[in-house]
Amino acid sequence: MSPHPTDKRELRAAMRAERKRLSGLDATVAHRVADHAGDLPPAAVVAVYRAIGTELDAAPLAAALVAGGRELCLPVVAEPDAPMIFRRWAPGEPLEPDLVGVPAPLPLAERVEPDLIVTPLLAFDARGWRLGQGGGHYDRTFAALPAATRVGLAYAGQEVGGLQVEPHDVRLHGVLTEMGYRPFG
């Protein structure tokens, strides 16, 4: 577990640096994470994400989920300060930047509601709290879709001793790392 500053801004900077360090250590981590795709909770439609920067690449996991018979979708920021929407997607289908510049399915793709949402993160703790980039997109979306199972996708080294929690924060149900799937009680 990484030590962490108490200020969220400082913690985000420290964890971005740590994630960058971890991403450079082992190019096989994303494939080892994908080996645990079958350990994820049951879900017909799974929301994955397109990795930006040093986020753990979800592409191998997406391929493993499709091979396991699950349908995929990707999040789309369509309105500022609103929950994200999700559009059906399969690996190889075209993407275009959404409102915040993240690759997303084209507007003609069917809008769906995922049963399980895989989310990137900067840090997580043993209680299931996550530290994101700070835009609030996932927390707003989690609050709007309370029935969806929420799973962080991370390097095991992104775990910290404990995160500060704010009223808008929404806990994860579990985390998937190169060590496997870990549910939070």
Residue, then its C-alpha position, 0 to 999 in steps of 0.5 A: m500500500s502506498p503512503h498518501p498525503t491528506d490533501k486530495r489534490e496532493l494525493r492525486a498528483a502523488m498517485r498519478a506519479e505512482r500509476k505512471r511508475l507502475s505502468g512502466l514496470d510490467a507490460t503484461v499487467a493488463h493481460r494478467v488482469a484479463d485472466h481474472a475476467g471470469d471472476l467478476p460478478p455476473a452481468a450481461v452488459v459490462a461498461v468498460y473504458r478506453a484508457i487515457g494516459t497511464e490508466l490500466d488498459a481495459a482492452p485485454l479485459a474487454a476482449a476476455l469479457v466478449a470471449g466469455g459471452r458478455e456484451l460491452c458498452l462504453p461511457v459517454v460524457a454527453e452533458p457537463d455535470a450530468p451522469m454519463i450515458f452508455r452506448r453499446w460497443a464491441p472491440g474494433e468498432p469506430l469511436e469519436p471523442d465525447l464532450v471531454g475528449v475521451p473516445a466513445p461510441l458513435p451517436l448511432a450506437e444503441r444506448v444501454e444501461p450496464d449491469l456492471i461498470v468497470t472504472p479507472l481510478l488513481a487510488f483505492d482503499a480496502r473499504g472500497w473507496r476510490l480516488g478518481q481524476g476529480g471531475g465527478h463523472y463516475d460518482r454522478t453516474f454511480a449515484a444515478l445507476p445504484a443497481a449497477t455493480r461498481v468495480g475499479l480496475a487498477y494496479a495492486g500498487q494503487e491501493v492506499g491505507g485509507l481515503q478521505v470520503e466526501p458526501h458525493d463519493v460512491r463506494l465500489h463493490g470490488v476491485l480487479t487487479e493483476m492479483g485477481y478480483r477482490p470484493f469489498g464487504 
